[in-house]
Amino acid sequence: MAVFTAPSRTRSAVAGLAFVALWGFALSISRYSIPEEMEEGSFVANLATDLGLDVRSLVQRKAKLDVINSKNYLDINKETGELLIREKIDRESICITKTTSCFLKMDVILESPIRIFNIELEIMDINDNAPLFRRKTMHLDISEATPSGERFSLTNAVDADVGANSIKTYYLSESRYFNIDIQTGSDGSKYVDLVLGGRLDREEHAVHNLILTAVDGGVPPRSGTASIIINVLDINDNAPLFSQPVFAVNVSENSAAGTVVMTLNASDLDEGSNAQLTYSYTLYTSEKTQEIFSLDPNTGEIKVKGVIDYEESQSFEMHIQAQDRGSNPLSGHCKVTVFVTDLNDNYPEVTIKSVKSALSEDVAVGTLIAVITVSDRDSGANGEVKLSLHQQETLPFVLSPSSEGYFELLTSKPLDREVIGKYDITFSVTDKGSPPLSENETITLEILDVNDNAPAFAQSFYTIHVVENNLPGALLTSLSAFDPDLNENQYLVYFIMEKEIVNTSMSMLFSINPENGDLYALKTFDFEREREFLFHIEARDSGVPPLSSNVTVHIIILDQNDNTPVIVSPWRAQGSVVEEVIPRSTEKGHLVAKVIAIDADSEQNARVTYQLLQISDSTLFSLDQYNGEIRTTRMFSYRDPRQQRLVIVAKDNGEPALSATVTVKISTVEHVMSFSEFTTELPLEYDVFTDLNLYLVIGLGAVSFLLLITILVIIVLKCQKPKPKALKMPPANRNSVISRNSVISQRSSTIADSTLISSDAYWYSLFLAETRKGKVVVRQPIIPKGAGYFVSSIPRSIGPSETTDSRASTLEYSK
């Protein structure tokens, strides 16, 4: 702040005139001195005493303090008249110009009358300001080539204080390269220069950090500091340097392109372009190596570029230089040796040196089949291999080592082509690498057949059912055998083993296709003549020597409903009507006649039932459908006609059913005469005696005369009937022996059951059986001479329902 020596005020025009008018009343100037930075309320002076004023008048005269061109830092206590510090005074803010003296001018103004007192207050400086550098940090760039003694100007420090409190000296932090030189200006200011005291080396010390301290002369002294950062500028005085002259690194073979092998990091103590390095191969590096590895010129990174194969090269050598980019470039060199680590990347190999593609199944155990070699291009454990057979436990072969890397494949078990005809033998070779690699090689061995298997039929015994009346040449069945051998050893020929039956060869009855075993019938069979055949068929292969086997064939002829029932009782001539005579006094249930039919077939085809086809009076007679008995259902009346006509049909149980009919004419008379003298008796042992009709006995006794007449009439009628001619039997059928049964149930009559047996549907000896005192009476003429048949009768129990399925008597051929 400037020191005020004369008043200078700016007022309004009126106030200015008044002030001029009153200026003459101003008193002499009063001077005071105080140090700066006094506390508020501090006492400066007693104006009332110093100015000679009454303290009590200060209030009345409205005393006030007017500071000229400055802030009001002081105030007047009107009660005591003291001048007090109103606000701290900073000398440096009041007196901006750096001078030794600093005054604060003010006026004390009183009214009534107006009076002005001039006061000058000198502000004394204290050391309240420390030296201050305009730049807290100073940067200097000095080349490392700068000679010793070179000077560098530094920014000076300033101090707001004056006099002894201003800057007195400078200090520099310790440095073996730098010191300072202090100079004093014409106005007393202190200047400082930085002086280089030694040769700089950027590579040793690139940056120097110094502290410059300015100290004033106050008590106590104050100081201020500034930082000096000296950057040593580089010159290209250092060549690039690798951390070691030789590098060794391992890389796995088959590493992918782009794989980083290593990164070279050469160092250059210089900086900037002098330290920027470029990497390159020297002429000592082979072209093959440069094709496999790439070198980044900026980063020094070595990467895989080509294919690395341990089996081709186990190591690579690279000579590399690093060159800086200085104006006079310098370079450094190193050698990099890359060792290739073997990987298990080569599959082991199996080579078949010699092999047999086919082998007979009867070769001996230990027969040589193949010679095998194994190899692996890898090294160490990766190149050690093991050869084995896939699923060896199921194969009849074994591997036997013969020499280094050579193996023999031998048979270890007998071979059987019928079990396995072809072997796919897989050799598996595995190395000991991690992970292990393996390779397979498969050979095919075909087993050749020998005739070691005989033909075999599916069954050892065949039963074939043939229905009679078959067509000649009909296919009966196919008897195929199986031979597991191959080719000619498998080709079979079938034939019937010769056997004669009743002077007849089997080959005349049957024929077999020699190629496929189809069996044919050569003739038509008749169940009533032939029932079964038993013979052998042999199957023989075409091997050398041939093998064969045979099978038993049982031909069973099945019956067919091919014979019509033949009515043998009551007997009548061909196409004639059977006549029966009964008394009109016959009681209900009387047996009039019994129809007997026989059938040459068997079983169901021979079961005959009877039905009434026509009847004159259905209320008079009944017919038993199972035994053919015709009985009266009531007694005759005088209204009934004397003659009754019945047409009876006998039908078998075959499919379709066959039948025969007979017409019975029944005549009624008053008396019936005996006709036993006209019969021929054949005594047969018969233990069963049928009951005589009680009513017939009484009737015969009562009307014996009438009975004799009736008998005479019947005898006359019988004698007038033509006698049937004996049927001749064909010679071809005389050797056949066939039995048939006919079942007749007994009722109250004395008629016994009889069954005739015949051959080839020709029936001989038609008969009517009646019982008289336990003996069978055959009415019809005697059995033809030379026929050789006889009748046997077996007593039967009397019962209406027991005789359906039983065989009571047989007609046999007597040799």
C-alpha positions in Angstrom: 0.0 0.0 0.0 1.3 3.4 -0.8 2.2 5.8 1.9 -0.2 8.7 2.0 1.4 12.2 2.3 -1.6 14.5 1.3 -5.3 14.1 1.6 -7.2 13.2 -1.5 -11.0 12.7 -1.3 -13.7 12.5 -3.7 -17.0 13.9 -2.5 -20.1 15.4 -3.9 -19.7 19.0 -4.9 -21.3 20.4 -1.8 -19.4 18.2 0.5 -16.2 19.1 -1.2 -16.7 22.8 -0.7 -17.6 22.3 2.9 -14.4 20.2 3.4 -12.3 22.9 1.8 -13.8 25.4 4.1 -13.2 23.3 7.1 -9.6 22.1 6.2 -8.2 25.1 7.8 -9.4 23.8 11.1 -7.2 20.6 10.7 -4.5 20.2 13.3 -0.9 18.9 13.0 -0.2 15.2 12.0 0.1 12.6 14.8 2.3 9.6 14.1 2.1 6.1 15.6 4.0 2.8 14.9 2.6 -0.7 15.4 3.7 -4.2 14.1 1.5 -5.9 11.6 -0.7 -8.8 12.5 -1.8 -7.4 15.9 -4.9 -9.0 17.4 -8.3 -7.4 17.2 -9.0 -5.1 20.0 -5.4 -4.4 20.6 -4.6 -0.9 22.0 -2.8 1.5 19.7 -3.0 5.0 21.4 -5.3 7.2 23.5 -6.4 9.8 21.0 -8.3 11.9 23.6 -5.1 12.4 25.6 -2.8 12.8 22.6 -5.1 15.3 20.9 -6.1 17.1 24.1 -9.8 16.3 23.8 -12.3 15.8 26.5 -13.4 12.2 26.5 -17.0 13.2 27.2 -17.1 15.4 24.2 -16.2 12.6 21.8 -19.8 11.3 22.0 -21.4 14.7 21.8 -19.3 15.8 18.9 -19.8 12.6 17.1 -16.1 11.7 16.8 -15.4 9.3 13.9 -12.4 7.8 12.2 -12.0 8.1 8.4 -9.2 6.0 6.8 -8.0 7.3 3.5 -7.9 5.0 0.5 -7.9 1.9 2.7 -10.0 -0.4 4.6 -10.9 0.6 8.1 -8.7 -1.5 10.3 -9.0 0.7 13.5 -11.8 2.1 15.6 -12.2 4.8 18.3 -13.7 3.9 21.7 -15.8 7.0 22.4 -16.1 6.1 26.0 -12.3 6.0 26.7 -10.9 7.8 23.7 -8.7 4.9 22.8 -7.6 3.9 19.3 -8.1 0.1 18.9 -7.3 -2.6 16.3 -10.6 -3.4 14.6 -9.2 -6.1 12.2 -5.7 -7.7 11.7 -3.5 -5.6 9.5 -1.3 -7.3 6.9 1.5 -5.0 5.9 2.1 -6.9 2.6 -1.5 -6.4 1.5 -1.5 -2.6 2.4 2.0 -1.8 1.0 2.1 -3.8 -2.3 5.3 -2.0 -3.3 8.2 -3.6 -1.6 9.5 -0.7 0.5 10.9 -0.5 3.9 8.3 2.0 5.2 4.5 1.4 5.1 2.0 4.0 6.5 -1.7 3.9 7.0 -3.2 7.5 6.9 -6.5 8.4 8.6 -8.5 11.4 9.9 -10.3 11.9 13.2 -13.3 14.2 12.5 -15.3 16.0 15.3 -18.4 18.1 14.8 -19.8 21.2 16.5 -17.5 22.7 15.7 -15.9 20.6 13.0 -12.4 19.7 13.6 -10.1 17.3 11.7 -7.0 15.6 13.1 -4.5 13.9 10.7 -3.0 10.5 12.0 -0.3 8.4 10.3 0.0 4.9 11.5 3.3 3.1 10.5 2.9 -0.6 10.0 6.1 -2.4 11.1 7.1 -5.6 9.1 7.5 -8.9 10.9 8.8 -12.1 9.4 5.5 -13.7 8.6 6.2 -14.7 5.1 8.4 -17.6 4.0 10.4 -17.5 0.7 8.3 -18.8 -2.2 9.5 -20.1 -5.6 7.3 -19.1 -8.5 7.8 -22.7 -9.9 7.6 -25.5 -7.4 9.2 -27.9 -9.8 11.9 -27.0 -12.3 12.7 -29.5 -15.2 16.1 -29.5 -16.9 17.2 -31.7 -19.8 20.9 -32.1 -19.9 22.7 -34.4 -22.3 25.0 -37.0 -20.9 27.6 -35.6 -23.2 27.5 -32.1 -21.5 31.0 -31.1 -20.2 31.6 -30.4 -16.5 31.3 -26.7 -15.4 28.3 -26.0 -17.5 25.8 -23.5 -15.8 22.1 -23.6 -15.8 19.9 -20.7 -14.6 17.2 -21.5 -12.0 14.1 -19.7 -11.0 14.6 -17.4 -8.0 12.5 -17.5 -4.8 10.6 -14.3 -3.6 9.8 -13.1 -0.1 7.0 -10.6 0.7 8.9 -9.5 3.7 11.5 -6.7 3.5 14.7 -5.8 5.0 16.3 -8.4 7.1 13.2 -10.7 6.7 13.8 -11.0 3.0 15.8 -13.9 1.2 19.2 -14.2 2.6 20.7 -17.4 0.9 20.0 -20.7 -1.0 20.9 -24.3 -0.3 21.0 -27.3 -2.7 20.5 -30.9 -1.7 23.5 -33.1 -1.8 24.7 -34.2 -5.2 28.0 -35.3 -6.6 27.1 -34.0 -10.0 25.6 -30.6 -9.3 26.2 -27.5 -7.1 24.8 -23.9 -7.0 26.3 -20.5 -7.5 24.5 -17.6 -5.6 24.7 -14.0 -7.0 23.4 -10.7 -5.6 21.6 -8.2 -7.8 21.9 -4.4 -7.7 18.7 -4.2 -5.7 20.0 -6.7 -3.2 18.0 -9.7 -4.6 19.7 -13.1 -4.6 20.1 -15.1 -7.8 21.2 -18.8 -8.1 22.7 -20.8 -11.0 23.0 -24.7 -11.2 26.5 -25.8 -12.0 27.4 -29.3 -13.5 30.2 -30.6 -11.4 30.9 -34.0 -13.1 30.3 -36.1 -16.2 26.8 -37.5 -16.5 25.9 -41.0 -17.5 22.3 -41.6 -18.4 22.6 -45.3 -18.2 23.9 -45.0 -14.6 21.7 -42.2 -13.5 19.0 -41.1 -15.9 17.2 -38.6 -13.6 18.5 -36.4 -10.9 16.1 -35.1 -8.3 17.5 -32.1 -6.4 15.9 -29.8 -3.8 16.7 -26.0 -3.8 16.0 -24.2 -0.5 15.7 -20.4 -0.1 16.2 -19.1 3.5 15.3 -15.5 4.7 17.0 -13.4 7.4 14.2 -13.2 9.9 14.2 -14.4 13.4 13.4 -17.2 13.4 14.3 -17.6 9.7 11.8 -19.0 7.2 12.5 -21.0 4.1 10.9 -22.2 0.9 11.8 -25.1 -1.4 11.6 -26.1 -5.0 12.2 -29.4 -6.8 14.7 -29.6 -9.6 14.3 -32.6 -11.9 17.2 -33.1 -14.2 16.6 -35.6 -17.1 19.9 -36.8 -18.6 19.5 -37.0 -22.3 20.7 -40.1 -24.0 23.3 -40.6 -26.6 23.8 -44.0 -28.5 26.7 -45.1 -26.4 25.4 -48.6 -25.5 25.0 -51.7 -27.7 21.9 -54.0 -27.2 22.6 -56.9 -24.9 20.9 -60.3 -24.4 20.5 -61.7 -21.0 22.6 -64.7 -22.0 24.6 -65.5 -25.1 22.9 -69.0 -25.6 19.3 -70.0 -25.0 18.0 -73.5 -24.9 14.3 -74.2 -25.1 12.1 -77.3 -25.5 9.2 -77.5 -27.9 6.8 -80.4 -28.5 6.6 -81.9 -31.9 3.5 -81.3 -33.9 3.0 -78.0 -32.1 0.4 -75.9 -33.8 1.3 -73.0 -36.0 1.5 -69.8 -34.0 2.7 -71.6 -30.9 5.1 -69.3 -29.0 8.5 -70.9 -28.5 10.0 -68.1 -26.5 10.3 -64.3 -26.5 13.8 -62.8 -26.8 14.2 -59.6 -24.7 17.5 -57.9 -25.4 18.2 -54.7 -23.5 19.8 -51.4 -24.5 20.8 -49.0 -21.8 20.1 -46.2 -24.1 16.7 -44.7 -24.6 14.5 -43.5 -27.4 15.5 -44.6 -30.8 18.8 -45.6 -29.4 17.0 -48.3 -27.4 14.5 -49.4 -30.0 15.6 -52.8 -31.2 15.0 -54.8 -34.3 15.4 -58.6 -34.2 16.5 -60.7 -37.1 18.2 -64.0 -38.1 21.8 -63.8 -39.0 23.4 -65.6 -42.0 24.3 -68.5 -39.7 20.7 -69.6 -39.4 19.7 -72.3 -41.9 16.8 -71.8 -44.3 15.0 -74.9 -43.0 15.0 -73.4 -39.5 13.7 -70.1 -40.8 10.9 -72.0 -42.6 9.8 -73.8 -39.4 10.1 -70.8 -37.0 9.2 -67.2 -37.4 10.9 -64.3 -35.6 8.9 -61.1 -34.8 11.4 -58.2 -35.6 9.8 -55.8 -33.1 9.0 -58.1 -30.1 11.6 -60.8 -30.6 8.9 -63.5 -30.3 9.7 -66.8 -31.8 6.7 -68.8 -33.0 6.2 -72.1 -34.8 5.5 -71.6 -38.5 6.0 -75.0 -40.0 5.6 -78.6 -39.0 7.9 -79.9 -36.3 8.5 -83.6 -36.6 10.8 -85.2 -34.0 11.4 -88.1 -36.3 13.0 -85.7 -38.9 14.9 -83.3 -36.7 15.5 -83.5 -32.9 16.8 -79.9 -32.6 17.1 -76.6 -34.4 19.7 -73.8 -34.0 19.0 -70.1 -34.5 21.5 -67.2 -34.6 19.7 -64.0 -33.8 20.9 -60.3 -33.6 19.2 -57.3 -32.0 20.1 -53.9 -33.5 19.1 -50.5 -32.2 17.9 -47.6 -34.3 20.5 -45.0 -33.4 22.1 -42.8 -36.0 25.1 -45.2 -35.7 23.3 -48.4 -34.9 24.8 -50.9 -32.5 23.8 -54.6 -32.3 24.0 -57.6 -30.0 23.9 -61.4 -30.8 22.7 -64.6 -29.2 22.1 -68.3 -30.1 18.9 -70.1 -29.6 18.8 -73.9 -29.6 15.4 -75.5 -29.8 15.1 -79.1 -28.7 12.1 -81.0 -30.0 10.3 -83.1 -27.4 9.0 -86.4 -28.8 5.3 -86.9 -28.7 3.5 -90.2 -29.1 2.2 -89.0 -32.5 3.1 -92.0 -34.6 0.9 -95.0 -34.6 2.6 -98.4 -34.3 2.6 -100.3 -37.5 1.7 -103.9 -38.2 3.1 -105.6 -41.3 2.0 -109.0 -42.5 5.1 -110.5 -44.1 3.6 -113.9 -45.0 0.0 -115.2 -44.6 -2.1 -118.1 -45.6 -5.6 -117.1 -46.7 -7.1 -120.6 -46.4 -6.4 -123.6 -44.1 -7.9 -127.0 -44.0 -9.9 -127.8 -40.9 -8.0 -131.0 -40.2 -4.5 -129.3 -39.8 -2.4 -130.1 -36.8 -2.1 -127.8 -33.8 0.9 -125.5 -34.2 0.5 -125.0 -37.9 2.1 -121.7 -39.1 -0.5 -119.3 -40.5 1.3 -115.9 -40.8 4.5 -114.0 -40.0 4.0 -110.5 -38.6 6.4 -107.6 -37.8 5.7 -104.5 -35.7 7.4 -101.1 -35.5 6.9 -97.5 -34.2 8.7 -94.4 -35.4 8.6 -92.8 -32.0 11.4 -93.1 -29.5 11.7 -94.2 -25.9 8.5 -95.5 -24.3 6.6 -94.1 -27.2 8.4 -96.5 -29.5 7.9 -99.6 -27.4 5.1 -101.7 -28.7 3.1 -104.7 -27.7 1.3 -107.0 -30.2 -1.8 -109.0 -29.2 -4.7 -110.8 -30.8 -8.2 -109.2 -30.4 -10.4 -111.5 -28.4 -7.7 -114.1 -28.2 -9.5 -116.2 -25.6 -12.2 -117.0 -28.3 -9.7 -117.8 -31.1 -7.9 -121.1 -31.7 -4.7 -119.2 -32.5 -1.7 -118.0 -30.6 1.1 -115.4 -31.3 4.7 -116.6 -30.8 7.6 -114.2 -30.9 10.3 -115.5 -33.2 12.9 -112.7 -33.3 13.2 -109.0 -32.6 10.0 -107.4 -33.9 8.8 -110.6 -35.6 5.9 -112.8 -34.5 4.4 -116.1 -35.8 0.7 -116.8 -35.8 0.1 -120.5 -35.0 -3.0 -122.7 -34.5 -3.5 -123.5 -30.8 -6.6 -125.7 -31.0 -8.2 -128.0 -33.5 -10.3 -126.2 -36.1 -13.9 -127.1 -37.0 -15.3 -125.4 -40.1 -18.8 -126.4 -39.2 -18.5 -124.3 -36.0 -16.7 -121.4 -37.6 -16.0 -121.3 -41.3 -14.1 -118.1 -41.4 -12.0 -116.1 -39.0 -11.3 -112.4 -39.1 -8.1 -112.3 -37.1 -7.4 -108.8 -35.8 -3.8 -107.9 -34.6 -3.7 -105.1 -32.1 -0.4 -103.3 -31.6 -0.1 -100.7 -28.8 2.8 -98.5 -27.7 3.6 -97.4 -24.2 3.2 -93.7 -24.8 0.9 -91.5 -22.8 -1.7 -91.7 -24.0 -0.9 -95.0 -25.7 -1.7 -95.3 -29.4 -2.8 -98.5 -31.1 -3.3 -99.8 -34.6 -5.2 -102.8 -35.8 -4.6 -105.0 -38.8 -7.1 -107.7 -39.8 -6.5 -110.8 -41.9 -9.2 -113.2 -43.0 -8.6 -116.9 -42.7 -11.0 -119.2 -44.5 -11.3 -122.8 -43.1 -11.5 -125.4 -45.9 -13.9 -128.2 -45.5 -13.2 -131.9 -45.1 -15.8 -134.6 -45.1 -16.0 -135.2 -41.4 -19.7 -135.0 -40.8 -22.3 -137.6 -41.7 -25.7 -136.5 -42.9 -28.2 -136.1 -40.1 -32.0 -136.3 -40.2 -34.1 -134.1 -38.0 -35.7 -137.2 -36.5 -34.6 -140.8 -36.2 -38.1 -142.1 -36.7 -40.7 -140.7 -39.0 -44.4 -141.6 -38.8 -46.4 -140.7 -42.0 -50.1 -141.0 -42.2 -51.5 -141.8 -45.7 -55.2 -141.8 -46.4 -56.2 -144.8 -48.4 -57.3 -144.5 -52.1 -54.4 -142.1 -52.6 -53.4 -141.2 -56.1 -50.3 -143.1 -57.5 -47.3 -140.7 -57.5 -48.7 -138.6 -54.6 -46.1 -136.8 -52.5 -46.2 -138.3 -49.0 -43.5 -136.1 -47.3 -40.0 -134.7 -47.7 -37.3 -136.4 -45.7 -34.4 -134.0 -45.9 -31.2 -134.6 -44.1 -28.6 -131.9 -43.2 -24.9 -132.2 -43.7 -22.9 -129.3 -42.3 -20.0 -129.9 -44.7 -19.6 -127.9 -47.9 -19.6 -128.5 -51.6 -19.5 -132.2 -52.6 -19.2 -133.2 -49.0 -22.7 -131.6 -48.6 -24.4 -133.0 -51.7 -26.7 -135.7 -50.5 -28.3 -138.7 -52.3 -31.4 -140.4 -50.9 -32.5 -144.0 -51.6 -34.8 -146.6 -50.0 -33.0 -149.5 -48.4 -34.5 -152.6 -50.0 -36.9 -154.7 -48.1 -39.5 -157.2 -49.3 -43.0 -157.5 -47.8 -45.0 -160.5 -49.1 -42.6 -160.9 -52.0 -43.0 -157.2 -52.9 -40.0 -154.8 -52.9 -40.3 -151.5 -51.2 -39.1 -149.8 -54.3 -42.3 -151.0 -56.0 -44.5 -149.4 -53.4 -42.6 -146.2 -52.7 -40.1 -143.9 -54.5 -37.8 -141.2 -53.2 -36.3 -138.3 -55.1 -32.5 -138.9 -54.7 -31.8 -135.1 -54.7 -34.2 -133.6 -52.2 -35.7 -136.6 -50.3 -39.3 -136.2 -51.5 -41.1 -139.5 -50.8 -43.8 -140.6 -53.2 -46.4 -143.4 -53.2 -46.2 -145.6 -56.4 -49.6 -147.3 -55.9 -53.0 -146.7 -54.4 -53.3 -148.2 -50.9 -56.4 -149.9 -49.5 -56.8 -149.7 -45.8 -58.8 -153.0 -45.9 -55.8 -154.8 -47.3 -52.7 -152.9 -46.1 -52.5 -151.2 -42.8 -48.8 -150.1 -42.4 -45.3 -150.3 -43.8 -41.9 -150.1 -42.1 -38.7 -149.5 -44.0 -35.5 -147.4 -43.9 -34.2 -144.5 -46.0 -30.5 -143.7 -46.3 -28.9 -140.3 -47.0 -25.3 -140.5 -48.3 -23.0 -137.5 -49.1 -20.6 -137.2 -52.0 -17.5 -136.9 -50.0 -14.4 -139.1 -50.2 -14.9 -141.4 -48.5 -18.7 -140.9 -48.4 -20.6 -140.8 -45.1 -24.2 -141.8 -44.6 -27.0 -142.2 -42.1 -30.5 -143.7 -42.3 -33.9 -143.1 -40.8 -36.8 -145.4 -40.1 -40.1 -144.6 -41.9 -43.4 -145.8 -40.6 -46.2 -145.5 -43.1 -49.7 -145.8 -41.6 -52.6 -146.2 -43.9 -55.7 -144.3 -42.7 -59.2 -145.5 -43.4 -61.5 -143.7 -45.7 -65.3 -144.1 -45.9 -65.2 -145.9 -49.2 -67.4 -149.0 -48.4 -71.1 -148.9 -48.3 -72.9 -150.8 -45.5 -74.1 -154.3 -46.7 -77.3 -155.7 -45.2 -76.7 -159.4 -44.4 -79.8 -160.0 -42.3 -82.5 -160.6 -43.1 -81.1 -162.3 -46.2 -82.8 -161.7 -49.5 -81.9 -162.1 -53.1 -80.6 -159.1 -55.0 -83.4 -156.6 -55.4 -86.0 -158.9 -53.7 -88.2 -158.1 -50.8 -87.8 -159.8 -47.4 -90.9 -161.4 -46.2 -91.7 -162.1 -42.6 -94.7 -163.9 -41.2 -95.9 -163.3 -37.7 -99.1 -164.3 -35.9 -101.7 -161.6 -35.5 -101.9 -162.4 -31.8 -98.4 -161.0 -31.4 -98.0 -159.0 -28.2 -96.6 -155.5 -27.9 -92.8 -155.5 -28.1 -92.6 -158.7 -30.1 -89.4 -159.0 -32.2 -90.5 -159.2 -35.7 -87.2 -159.2 -37.5 -83.6 -157.9 -37.0 -81.8 -155.9 -39.7 -78.0 -156.5 -39.6 -75.7 -154.5 -41.8 -71.9 -154.7 -41.9 -69.4 -152.1 -43.2 -65.8 -153.0 -44.4 -64.5 -149.7 -43.1 -63.2 -149.2 -39.5 -64.0 -147.1 -36.5 -66.5 -144.3 -37.2 -66.8 -145.3 -40.9 -68.0 -148.7 -39.8 -70.6 -147.6 -37.2 -74.0 -148.3 -38.7 -77.3 -146.9 -37.6 -80.8 -147.8 -38.8 -83.8 -145.6 -39.8 -87.3 -146.2 -41.1 -87.5 -144.7 -44.6 -91.1 -145.9 -45.3 -93.7 -147.6 -43.1 -97.3 -148.5 -43.8 -98.4 -147.9 -40.2 -96.0 -145.9 -38.0 -98.1 -146.8 -34.9 -97.6 -150.5 -35.3 -93.8 -151.0 -35.6 -90.7 -149.5 -34.2 -87.0 -149.7 -35.3 -84.0 -149.6 -32.9 -81.5 -147.3 -34.6 -78.5 -149.0 -33.1 -79.3 -152.8 -33.3 -81.9 -152.8 -36.2 -84.5 -154.7 -34.2 -88.1 -154.3 -35.6 -90.7 -154.7 -32.8 -94.4 -154.3 -32.5 -95.5 -151.2 -30.6 -99.0 -152.5 -30.1 -101.1 -155.6 -30.7 -102.8 -156.1 -34.1 -106.4 -155.2 -34.4 -109.0 -156.6 -36.8 -108.7 -153.3 -38.7 -105.0 -153.6 -39.5 -104.1 -154.9 -42.9 -102.7 -158.4 -43.1 -99.6 -157.2 -44.8 -97.3 -154.4 -43.8 -94.5 -152.9 -45.8 -91.3 -151.3 -44.2 -88.4 -149.7 -46.0 -85.3 -149.6 -43.7 -82.1 -147.7 -44.5 -78.7 -148.7 -42.9 -76.3 -145.7 -42.8 -72.6 -145.5 -41.6 -71.0 -142.7 -39.7 -68.5 -141.6 -42.3 -68.1 -138.3 -44.1 -70.0 -138.4 -46.4 -72.2 -141.1 -45.0 -73.0 -144.2 -47.2 -76.2 -146.2 -46.9 -78.1 -149.3 -48.0 -81.8 -150.1 -47.9 -83.9 -153.2 -47.4 -87.7 -153.7 -47.9 -89.4 -155.9 -45.3 -92.9 -157.2 -46.1 -94.6 -158.4 -42.9 -97.5 -160.8 -43.2 -99.8 -161.7 -40.3 -101.4 -165.2 -40.0 -103.5 -166.8 -37.4 -100.9 -169.7 -36.7 -97.2 -170.2 -37.4 -95.7 -173.6 -38.2 -92.3 -174.8 -37.1 -89.6 -174.9 -39.8 -86.7 -176.2 -37.9 -86.4 -179.3 -40.1 -85.4 -177.0 -43.0 -82.5 -175.6 -41.3 -78.9 -176.7 -40.8 -77.7 -176.4 -37.3 -74.2 -175.4 -36.4 -73.7 -176.2 -32.8 -71.8 -173.4 -31.0 -71.1 -173.1 -27.4 -73.4 -170.5 -26.1 -74.0 -170.1 -22.4 -76.8 -167.6 -22.6 -80.4 -169.0 -22.9 -82.9 -166.4 -23.9 -86.4 -166.4 -22.3 -89.2 -168.0 -24.3 -92.1 -165.8 -24.8 -94.6 -167.0 -22.3 -97.5 -165.9 -24.4 -96.1 -167.8 -27.4 -95.8 -171.0 -25.5 -99.4 -170.7 -24.3 -100.5 -169.9 -27.8 -98.7 -172.8 -29.3 -100.1 -175.2 -26.8 -103.6 -173.9 -27.2 -103.7 -173.7 -30.9 -101.2 -176.4 -31.9 -103.2 -177.3 -34.9 -103.2 -173.8 -36.2 -99.5 -173.5 -35.6 -98.7 -176.6 -37.6 -100.7 -175.3 -40.5 -98.8 -172.0 -40.3 -95.5 -173.8 -40.3 -96.4 -175.8 -43.3 -97.4 -172.7 -45.2 -94.1 -171.0 -44.3 -92.1 -174.1 -45.4 -93.9 -174.1 -48.7 -93.1 -170.3 -49.2 -89.5 -170.8 -48.3 -89.0 -173.7 -50.6 -90.4 -171.7 -53.5 -87.7 -168.8 -53.1 -84.6 -169.1 -55.5 -81.4 -170.0 -53.7 -78.7 -167.4 -53.9 -75.5 -168.3 -55.7 -72.3 -168.2 -53.7 -70.2 -165.1 -54.4 -66.8 -165.8 -55.8 -63.9 -164.1 -54.1 -61.2 -162.6 -56.4 -57.8 -164.3 -56.1 -56.1 -161.1 -55.3 -58.1 -160.7 -52.1 -57.7 -164.2 -50.8 -54.5 -163.4 -48.9 -56.0 -160.4 -47.1 -57.2 -160.9 -43.6 -59.6 -158.3 -42.4 -61.8 -158.4 -39.5 -65.0 -156.4 -38.9 -67.4 -156.3 -36.1 -71.1 -155.9 -36.1 -72.8 -155.3 -32.8 -76.3 -156.4 -32.1 -78.0 -155.9 -28.7 -80.2 -158.6 -27.4 -83.7 -158.0 -26.2 -86.2 -160.5 -25.0 -85.9 -162.6 -28.1 -83.5 -165.5 -28.5 -81.6 -164.0 -31.4 -77.8 -163.9 -30.8 -75.3 -161.3 -32.1 -73.2 -162.3 -35.0 -70.6 -160.5 -37.1 -69.2 -161.5 -40.5 -65.8 -160.5 -41.6 -64.9 -160.1 -45.3 -62.2 -158.7 -47.6 -62.2 -156.0 -50.3 -65.9 -155.2 -49.7 -67.0 -158.6 -50.9 -69.2 -160.2 -48.3 -69.7 -163.9 -48.2 -72.2 -165.9 -46.3 -75.3 -163.9 -45.6 -77.0 -165.3 -42.6 -79.8 -164.9 -40.1 -79.0 -166.0 -36.6 -81.6 -167.2 -34.3 -81.3 -169.0 -31.0 -82.8 -172.2 -30.2 -81.8 -173.7 -26.9 -78.4 -171.9 -27.0 -77.4 -172.9 -30.5 -76.9 -170.7 -33.6 -79.0 -171.7 -36.6 -77.7 -170.6 -40.0 -80.6 -170.5 -42.4 -78.8 -169.8 -45.6 -76.9 -172.3 -47.5 -73.8 -173.5 -46.3 -70.5 -171.6 -46.8 -69.1 -172.2 -50.2 -66.6 -175.0 -50.5 -62.9 -173.9 -50.5 -63.8 -170.5 -49.2 -62.0 -171.2 -46.0 -64.2 -169.1 -43.8 -65.7 -170.2 -40.5 -68.0 -168.4 -38.1 -67.1 -168.0 -34.4 -69.6 -166.8 -32.0 -68.9 -165.4 -28.5 -71.7 -165.4 -25.9 -72.8 -161.9 -25.0 -74.6 -160.5 -22.1 -78.2 -159.6 -22.6 -78.6 -155.9 -22.6 -80.1 -153.3 -24.8 -77.2 -150.8 -24.8 -73.9 -152.7 -24.3 -73.2 -154.0 -27.8 -72.4 -150.8 -29.7 -68.6 -151.0 -29.8 -67.8 -154.6 -28.9 -66.7 -157.2 -31.4 -68.7 -160.4 -30.7 -67.8 -162.8 -33.5 -65.3 -163.0 -36.4 -65.2 -164.6 -39.7 -61.6 -165.7 -40.2 -59.6 -167.0 -43.2 -58.2 -170.5 -42.4 -54.9 -171.3 -44.0 
